[in-house]
Every structure is written in C-alpha cells, then in structure tokens.
Amino acid sequence: MSATIESIEHAISPQVSALDLSIYDVEFSGTGRMRVLRITVAPKERSAGVDVDKLAEVARALDPIVDAMIDGAFQLEVSSPGLERGLRRPQHFASACGERVSIKFTPIGEATIREMGQLVGANAETIEMLTDRGETRVIPLGSISAARTVFQWGPAPKPGKAGSTGAKKRTQLESAS
C-alpha cells in the first residue's frame, strides 16, 4: 500500500462529511489479492442511522479517491458501525461511555481476561468499567486486544425466574401423567 491509514482518512474525510456522515474507522487488512480496505462511517447525529443506499453512495464517492492512493488490487468495503460495534480508538471508547461492553485484555504478567460490564469512563490511555460482578476496573488501552459494545435485545430475565419456570413445567407434566 502506498498510502497510510491516516492519509486515506484525511483524503476521504471531506467526501464523507459532504454526505452528512463522519468516519468511524478505517482498517486495511489482508495480503495480495485478498487485501480489504474497510471504511466504517457513522451519522453525524447519534440518533440517525445509515441505510444501504447511503453506504452505496459513500462507496461510489470514495472509490476513485482510494483507488488513486492504493497500489495493486484491493476490495473496498463501506459499512456502518452497527449496534454491536468494535472499539479500537480512544474516541470509540469515549463515545461508548454508558454502554454495555465486552473487553478482552491481558494485564502485565497475567493470562488474558474477558470482562463484560458498563463502560463508565475513557481517556487517551485507559478505560474504566463497572464489571458485571460489581467491580470497578481501570484497564490500559494498550492491554486491550478486543473490545465491542454489546446490544441487549430486551430486559434481562429476573434472577431465578428461568429455573422456577422449568421446575413448574416439569411438575405440571409429572402430575398430568
């Protein structure tokens, strides 16, 4: 690749902004003919969404720009972050404060840990989360190997509710036979 992620981001930013979107992330992966440039765009207003037609419009606008910047074959993918979005940059973590997250990290000298909970703070060097176990944990960004927001589709089941329902059904079936 002749261009850096930063130079690509700088070059496409005016086009993305003109379409009333912002750049969420830019990634380049793969080798040879399997190289993929992934550009993730988000609406400027958090409550708005990005539909497939808008993504196609972005791809058409960005294709000639990135084509001129990257040597060789590659595939351009344009998407929106979605409900469960990856968190890689300090600004991703900052914008996800208050949300439920899954974080995979490796503290110095320890085994890899996966924590789920609520992201309560973020800066350029660390994040702070309230884990599902009720512990507050400060994690250096450099130790995080994977992170994403976690969307919950409805209220969590009440503790003990699932087990008692199964027991009721079992009792009813036994008495019916």
N, C-alpha and C positions, 0 to 999 in steps of 0.2 A: 504494500500500500504506500503510495507516495504522500498521502495526507495523514495528519494525525486526527484523532477523535476531536480534539479541541478546534483544529482548523475546519473540520467538517461542520461541527456545531456552529462555529462563528459564521461560516458561509451560508448555512441554511436558515439561520435564525430570522433574518428579515422576511423570507418567504413564509415561514411558519407563522410568524407574528401577523403578517398581512392576511392570513387565513383565520385570524382571531383565535389562535392556539399558542401554546408555549411548548418548548422542548422539555420533555420529562427525562429522557435518557437517550444516549447514543452508544451502541456497542458494535464492535466488529469482531467476528469470530470465524473459526474455520480456516482451512488452508486450501490452496489450489483452486479447483473449480467449485469447491464446497464453501467458499467464503460468503458470509452473510453480513450485511450492514443492517442492523436493526435500529430504527428510529422510532422512539416512542413519544407521542405527542399527547398533550392534555389540554382541556379547555382552560381559558384564562380564568373563568369563573368556576369555582369548585362545584357548584350545583348543576352545571351544564354537563352534557355528555358529548361523545364523539361517535357519529354513526359511520357506517361502512362507506357511504357516498363521500363523506368528508375525508376519510382516510384515503380513498382513491384519488381525490383531488390533491391531497398533500403529496402522494406518491408521484403523480404526474408533474407537479410543480418542482419536486426535489430531484427527480431522476436525472435531468440534464446537468444539474449542479454537481451531484455526487459522481456522475459518470465522468465528468471532466477532471475530477480530483483523484480518482482511484484508478490505478493501473491494473489491467487484467480483468478477468471475469469475476463477477460477484452478483449476489442476489440482494435486492433492496426489499426490506420488509418494513412496513409502516403500520404501527398499531397504537392503541391507547393503553394506558396502564391497567385498566380494568378494576374490578372490585378487590381482587387479591393481587396487589402489585409488589414487585420487587423493590427492596430498599437497598441502595448501594451508596448513594452520595449523602453527605451531611444534610443537604436541603431536603432529600427524600425523608429522612428520619424526622427532621424538624416539622415538615408538613403532615406527618403521620401522628404527631403527638395527640394523645387522647384515644387512639385507635388500638384495637387488639392486634398483637403482632406475634410472630414466631421468629425467634432468633437462634441461630446456630453459631456458637463461638468456642474458642479454645483459650482458656486462661493460661497464662505462662506456667509451664511445668505441670499442667493438668490435662486430663482427657477432654475431648470435645463434649460440649453440653448443648442441649436444645431446651430453650425456655419458651413458654407461652405466657402472655400476660398483656398488660396495658402499657403502652409507651407513654411515659409521663414527662420526659424531658430529653433534649438533644442539643448538642453544640458541635463545634468542628472536630472535637476529639473523643467525646463519649456520648453514650445514650444512658438514660435512666428508665428502668421499667419496674412496674409492680407485677411480680410473678403471680401465677395462679395459686401459689402456695402462700401468698400474702407477704412475701419478702420483697424489699426494695433492693434492686441490683443495679450497680453502675458498671457499664461494660465499655471498654475502649473500642472505638471503631475499628482499629487495626486488628483486633482479635476476632472480628465477626466474619465468618465465611459465607453465611447466607442469612437473609432476612426478608420477610414479606409481611404485608398486612394480612389479617385473617378475617374473612367476612362470615358473620353468623346469620343464618337464614331465619331464625326466629328465636323466641325466648328459650333459654336453656331449660332442660327438664328439671323439675324440682328434685332435690336430693331425696333418694329413697323411693321416688314415685315409680320408676320403671320396675324395680324389684317387686313392689307390692302389687302392681297390676298383673305381673306374671303369676304371682302366687294366687291372686284372686281367680284368674282364668283357670289355673291348674285345679284349684279347689272346686270350681264350678263344674269342670269336666269330670272330675272324680265322682262328684255327687250325682251327676247325670247318668253314670253308667251303672 
